[in-house]
Amino acid sequence: MSIVAVSPEVSLAYESFGEPEDPPVLLVMGFGAQLLAWPEDFCRALADRGRRVIRYDNRDCGLSTKFDDHPVDMGEFIATVSAGDIPAALAMVPYRLRDMADDGLGLLTALGIERAHVVGTSMGGMIAQTMALFCPERVLTLTSMMSSTGESAYGQSTPEAQAALFSPKPADREGYVAAVEKELVWASKRYGDAASLRELAAESYDRSYYPAGIGRQLGAMILSGSRADALRDLRVPTLVIHGLDDTLIDPSGGQRTAELVPGAELLLIPDMGHDRPRELWPQLIDALVSHTGREGRP
């Protein structure tokens, strides 16, 4: 694991797998999750298929830069947005998805990579979309996984999934690890695995327990608005992947993304929720290898 400055304000923790001369694939993680949520075995399996795989911690997460000077109370922020006081909500949050996209592009620059295949999951899909929209010359292909367009009518959470997402987690290690089982509500119905969730939670807690960043990331996601109009003009080869069991971001989020992006390929996966079960890794890796071989084709 290494840490590199990607701008005067931000340094990112990252890891790389595979040969430096192989086509680079940048993996962008979602809301509140560290690079660990891209499992090392998954990264190595993709690297074994001839890809240079790079996973990293977003700002305000893991071992990357924290914005402690800008505290955001998530409950207060949600209440402010719900009340329709958008100017007040905007004033609470120090950055947007565009800034997080610039972080990822800055990491590529720091690593001497001019163009890369970008794969984002959940909020990471929104960040990856933003990279492709604002700097298409840097993005060889885009893969948007279990994500959406920023339009409120698509990709909505069920009440149960939303409650699990926003319920406070205990601060102690034992309680934190036990509470993660709530995430089964949006996992694969067939392959959801409480033991794996607990293992990742324990590893994440020990590496960097940092709940303060969640409110700022949430604000960036909510306040960045819809990308629908811009996605209609996107000319980067795009693959959209969504699990049919997803209750955190309904499959309509992926379907809408593929509908908007010209020429996008849509892969809806049965038995996948808002997760990437190990049993489905061969299908996911095959899809990524095939798509990242589309360099230069519309």
KAWOGI-V925112 format. One record per residue. PHI is phi in radians with two decimals (NA if undefined). PSI is psi in whole degrees, 0 to 359 (999 if undefined). Layout:
phi psi
PHI PSI
PHI PSI
//
This chain:
phi psi
NA 136
-2.27 161
-2.21 132
-2.38 143
-1.29 128
-1.92 351
-2.86 172
-1.06 336
-1.75 339
-2.28 134
-2.10 142
-2.06 140
-1.52 137
-2.61 164
-2.40 149
-2.22 141
-2.24 145
1.71 183
-1.50 139
-1.02 333
-1.47 352
-1.33 158
-1.02 129
-1.37 136
-2.14 115
-1.65 120
-1.71 123
-1.94 121
-1.54 167
-1.69 194
-0.98 116
1.27 5
-1.85 142
-1.47 172
-1.02 339
-1.03 335
-1.24 347
-1.60 97
-1.00 143
-1.02 320
-1.10 323
-1.12 314
-1.08 318
-1.19 323
-1.11 321
-1.20 320
-1.11 324
-1.14 344
-1.64 15
1.60 33
-2.20 143
-1.55 111
-1.79 129
-2.17 121
-2.02 148
-2.63 160
-1.48 127
-1.09 162
-0.96 150
1.15 27
-2.69 149
1.02 231
-1.84 11
-1.46 176
-1.00 136
-1.87 143
-1.78 62
-1.13 337
-1.31 357
-2.24 69
-1.12 139
-2.27 121
-1.46 116
-1.10 320
-1.09 316
-1.14 320
-1.11 313
-1.07 319
-1.11 321
-1.16 316
-1.14 318
-1.10 328
-1.39 354
1.45 11
-1.54 73
-1.14 319
-0.97 318
-1.15 321
-1.12 317
-1.06 324
-1.22 340
-1.35 332
-1.87 127
-1.46 353
-2.69 171
-2.23 179
-1.04 327
-1.04 320
-1.15 321
-1.20 325
-1.12 319
-1.10 327
-1.04 310
-1.08 318
-1.16 324
-1.13 326
-1.13 316
-1.02 316
-1.07 316
-1.10 332
-1.59 4
1.31 25
-1.84 118
-1.37 318
-2.42 147
-2.56 159
-1.41 129
-2.00 126
-2.14 118
-2.16 143
-2.09 133
1.03 237
-1.02 328
-1.09 329
-1.15 323
-1.16 320
-1.13 316
-1.11 318
-1.01 317
-1.13 321
-1.01 312
-1.16 326
-1.28 319
-1.63 335
-2.38 62
-1.07 336
-1.21 346
-1.68 349
-1.95 111
-1.21 311
-2.51 157
-2.06 133
-2.14 117
-1.86 114
-1.99 130
0.76 49
-2.28 195
-2.73 188
-1.82 356
1.55 0
-1.51 132
-1.18 341
-1.43 352
-2.22 149
1.22 29
-1.26 152
-1.50 150
-1.25 157
-0.98 323
-1.18 318
-1.19 319
-1.13 320
-1.10 319
-1.16 322
-1.13 317
-1.70 359
-1.25 133
-1.08 141
-1.72 146
-1.03 150
-1.44 337
-1.40 152
-1.05 313
-1.10 315
-1.18 321
-1.08 314
-1.15 319
-1.16 322
-1.17 339
-1.16 343
-1.10 342
-1.04 335
-1.23 350
-1.06 340
-1.09 334
-1.99 7
-1.45 172
-0.98 130
-1.16 328
-1.51 320
-1.95 2
-0.95 134
-2.35 106
-1.11 324
-1.11 319
-1.16 322
-1.09 316
-1.14 320
-1.09 315
-1.14 320
-1.09 318
-1.13 316
-1.12 319
-1.17 319
-1.07 314
-1.19 327
-1.32 315
-2.95 91
-1.40 113
-2.60 76
-1.21 342
-1.11 334
-1.34 344
-1.11 317
-1.08 321
-1.23 319
-1.11 319
-1.05 316
-1.07 317
-1.05 320
-1.21 314
-1.25 319
-1.53 357
-1.38 347
1.37 189
-1.42 141
-1.84 9
-0.99 308
-1.07 318
-1.19 323
-1.11 332
-1.11 336
-1.81 5
-1.24 133
-2.09 22
-1.56 132
-0.93 125
-2.23 133
-2.01 131
-1.99 124
-2.05 133
-2.58 140
-1.50 138
-1.29 346
-1.59 2
-1.21 120
-1.91 352
-1.46 314
-2.17 105
-0.94 146
-0.93 340
-1.04 335
-1.12 316
-1.23 319
-1.07 319
-1.16 320
-1.04 312
-1.16 327
-1.14 323
-1.42 321
-1.40 121
-1.00 128
1.32 7
-1.15 145
-1.70 134
-1.95 125
-2.08 105
-1.69 125
-1.95 116
-1.11 151
1.19 15
-2.04 132
-1.81 218
-1.52 59
-2.79 178
-2.29 78
-1.02 141
-0.94 325
-1.09 338
-1.76 1
-0.98 316
-0.99 319
-1.17 317
-1.14 316
-1.18 320
-1.01 316
-1.12 319
-1.20 318
-1.09 317
-1.11 314
-1.20 319
-1.32 0
-1.61 5
-1.59 13
-0.85 127
1.55 351
-1.77 137
-1.26 999
//
